[in-house]
Amino acid sequence: MNNQIKTLMSQADELRNGIHDLAERTQNYQLNLAGIERCVDTISHCVTLVGNNRVAAIAAKDQRKIMAELEGAVDELKELLQR
């Protein structure tokens, strides 16, 4: 009986640790997902602006700003996907 209680307590501890680990991974996943969605929105916005270049010329200063924003979003996306 005493061994069974010790075994059950050990299993309960393992289960508790597993639940805490799962909760932490889920939170990290949600943060990564939010970051990925933000990057996709930024990339989509930049591509739309550059795509409109066919209709109206974009000033060189604005082009550099858009490309810097696009590069930043791509770099952040890479980091998020490597986690």
FENTA-V271379 format. One record per residue. N is the residue number from 1. RES is the residue in one small letter. D_LAST is the distance of its C-alpha to the last C-alpha in whole Angstrom. Layout:
# FENTA-V271379
n & res & d_last
N & RES & D_LAST
N & RES & D_LAST
This chain:
# FENTA-V271379
n & res & d_last
1 & m & 45
2 & n & 43
3 & n & 41
4 & q & 40
5 & i & 39
6 & k & 37
7 & t & 35
8 & l & 35
9 & m & 33
10 & s & 31
11 & q & 30
12 & a & 29
13 & d & 27
14 & e & 25
15 & l & 25
16 & r & 24
17 & n & 21
18 & g & 20
19 & i & 20
20 & h & 19
21 & d & 16
22 & l & 15
23 & a & 16
24 & e & 13
25 & r & 11
26 & t & 13
27 & q & 13
28 & n & 9
29 & y & 9
30 & q & 12
31 & l & 11
32 & n & 8
33 & l & 11
34 & a & 13
35 & g & 12
36 & i & 12
37 & e & 15
38 & r & 16
39 & c & 15
40 & v & 17
41 & d & 20
42 & t & 20
43 & i & 20
44 & s & 23
45 & h & 25
46 & c & 25
47 & v & 26
48 & t & 28
49 & l & 30
50 & v & 30
51 & g & 31
52 & n & 34
53 & n & 35
54 & r & 37
55 & v & 39
56 & a & 39
57 & a & 39
58 & i & 36
59 & a & 37
60 & a & 35
61 & k & 34
62 & d & 32
63 & q & 31
64 & r & 29
65 & k & 28
66 & i & 26
67 & m & 25
68 & a & 23
69 & e & 22
70 & l & 21
71 & e & 19
72 & g & 17
73 & a & 16
74 & v & 15
75 & d & 13
76 & e & 11
77 & l & 10
78 & k & 9
79 & e & 7
80 & l & 6
81 & l & 6
82 & q & 4
83 & r & 0
